[in-house]
């Protein structure tokens, strides 16, 4: 999963975005209403392309903007140049604290083996990392996952030197021995384990604690303008995303090709990252047979938000979105990205999922 730090960048990016026009790719559908969707390159964000390709929401026309920097994406969302942003979930509290004109509306998928903390062959225990460099992407889920793992294993997060690197650079630094550990996601985690003999994973998002916490997840965000002034379109836009997921479950071979072309990932990587969408009973009734992401159904997303009865999968609890919000912002305060916590009510609109049902 890919993300950039927000620390002290939001206001600068916002000013830049006001004068910027996103480079959009419009769908060919002839619909009355256009939904402007922004994301960075990642197969987990490909389901709007599935919905668009198969015309699953014929009254909507999609315009796509791909920018690798989420700071820019959220700034475009704040200035109403985008309606929807697909992102990792942890940005919600920071957007609320900075009053960035958008809200988190739903969880979309969960890391199901997508992320690893990998240590160099010389590292035998977490305590061996004290004073050494570890690679994370500052201000994102990898930062939090590393902090939690270190402290669960008796090392304070500030007893190591956190090095801010993109995943590809972090993988290279691991193989060359420049860093002693790294939090990496697919396909970079597998590349390091294969290229660096003796390296090992000490934490994986498939482990029960990460599945239950829901920490490693993607989400959908919408502008306040969209949510407040075009509520009907907000509902349709949310429904369209999950229609794409459901179509993919039954047609993964065809739809993975669509996602590969749209996101610029090789088909083999898309197959490995999102799998075939089939549900099995390997771990739970909601388990997946392959891939490293679990795609939520609309009803499961509503349960995570706590707006309909029942529990989400993997031991998660009804209404866990609030717990997730509080977990991430606790770490943002500790890391210095937020000076105080933000009320979830100012940055969440879980009611939209209930309306979409």
Secondary structure, DSSP 8 states (H G I E B T S, - for coil): ------TTTHHHHHHHHHT----EEE-S---SEEEEEEE-S-GGG-HHHHHHHTTSSTTEEEEEEE-S-HHHHHHHHHTTS-SEEEEEGGGHHHHHHTT-SEEEEEEEEEESS-EEEEE-TT--SGGGGTTSEEEE-TTSHHHHHHHHHHHHTT--GGGSEEEE--HHHHHHHHHHTS-SEEEEETTHHHHHHHHSTT-EEEEETTSHHHHHHT-SEEEEEEEHHHHHH-HHHHHHHHHHHHHHHHHHHH-HHHHHHHHHHHHT--HHHHHHHHTT--EESSSSTTEESSSSEEE--HHHHHHHHTSSSS--STT--TTHHHHHHHHHHHHHHHHTS-SS---GGGTB-THHHHHH-
